[in-house]
Each structure stands twice: as C-alpha cells, then as structure tokens.
Amino acid sequence: MPAGGAPDHWDFTLLPFGGIITRLLDAVAPATIVEVGSDRGDFTRQLLDWAGPRDARVIAIDPEPAGELFELARARPELDLVRRPSPEALGEVPPAEAIILDGDHNYYTVTEELRLIEERSGGSGVPLLLLHDVGWPHARRDTYYSPERIPEDHRQPLAHDVMVAPGEPGTVSTGVGFRWAAEREGGPRNGVLTAVEDFLDRRAGIRLAVVPAFFGLAVLWPERAPWDAAVTDVMEPWGSSPLLERLEEIRLAQIVERQRLDREEETLRAMLNSRAFGIAERIARIRAGGSPSLSRERVRRALED
C-alpha cells in the first residue's frame, strides 16, 4: 500500500498477520506459495522462513521490486522473483496451493487476478487465497501504481497526489496520501472488497473470512478442500469481530491525526528558515516593545515538546 506521507511502513505490510498466516499455511501445507506485491520483502522473509524447513518454494511477483527484495532473492535460492505485473505473471507461473494478493489495489487488477487463479486451478475451485487491504481505504476506492496499465474503460475517474480520510467519500486536505486514486469512494467496480464480493457472487462453495484490522485481511478457501475444517478453526476467532472493527476505526483516526501533526510540524520548520518570518518577527518585536507573541524561539520550543 504505497502512500505519500504515510505512517510507518510496518503498518502497510502483512507482518501484523504473521501468526494467523503461519497457522493457515500449517493447515494447508502448500508446496508452492505465490506472493503478489512483495515490495521490500518484509513479509516474504517470513514466508521463506516457513517454506525452508518444508522444502516449499516461494514465488514473489512484483513489477518494480525494491532493492531489498533483489538482495533477498540472491540470498535465498528457494525464492523465485518474477518482475512482471500480476495479471501477466499469474497466467504463467506454476499453480500454487496458497496465493497472497497484495499488489495493485484496484477493482480491475484484483478481478483479473482472481479470474486467472481460478482458471489455473483447473476446475478444483481455488487455492487458499489471502488478500490484504480489503478494509479502508481500499475496500471501496481504487488506487493505482500506474494507471496506464489499466484499460481506460476499467479505470475510475482519477485524482492525482491526493489525500483521503475515513468517512469522506471525496478527497481531503489532511489524511493518507496517494499518487493516483479514484476521485470518489463507493459505487460499482470500485475497490478491492467490491472485487472480492463480485467474484464470490458468481460462485458457490467458497468461504470468506475477513480480519478487520490493519487495513483488512480477507481469506478465501473452497469448502470441499480437505483442509477446510482446519482453516475454519484458524479463522473462526478473527472473522468480522466488532471489537477489532472498532479498534481499527480508532487506529485509522490516529493515523490521520498523525499526518496532520506531521504536516503542521513541516510548516513550522519551514517558517524557522523563512526570511519573511524573520522580518515579521523583527517588526513584531519593535511594535511589542520587547518580546513578540510569536518568535523563532517559541516555534523551536514547540517543536521540541
């Protein structure tokens, strides 16, 4: 989840779900795991740590991998790095028993990913599927790494270098920033969760559980799988918990407030180095006959607190 001025990078990875995902992998015992959207390889390392002792393979799909992921691929021979967009790569990589989707967060891409995965499953349903970012802000709003990769008639009306906030369907002055996002939240063919729901509406025999925390994790799996009961047991305590939903609302509000404070701090620091502010401070000191109400020293103290 790329976001300009975003909170800590850890917030946007799958690392918070590590324990749940490890238990799911234990239940399914995949020989191959595909991870779409590996970024710097933070969670890829955890997948490799699980796969290594079990002689399993990990395939990371990322069209623009970070340097850390290149280094990881060189150091870990059980990792295959595929540098292509997921709608292309998923049609060519070997079928996998577990697939993690955390790439381009828009309706078209996720719909294509799910379609290709189902086709490659050869009539056996779907493998274990994990999709990150099915909660706000991506649930009902498309974002795009590269809009030109999406056919024009499948793109939402675009907004460039904008911020969004919970409860605001449009764009805002303070929130989480995105380079490219849909102008409006909601409506048909808009967002990751919308894509998942539309996929399930046309298919029977697939279970869905959503962990409503850290931007949301959706888990899909076939009812007829031999590991159905084991996966159900893992997900039962976590799915659609009202308490987790409320905690996520609070966390998101804190993220937006943190962004506001960070931008205010940036403004104050810019003021300290401004020639105009220095002139205004001297004028204020003359008019006040001493210490002005606003000075560089007061701004510095505020920033240090």
Disulfide bonds with the S-S distance in Angstrom:
none
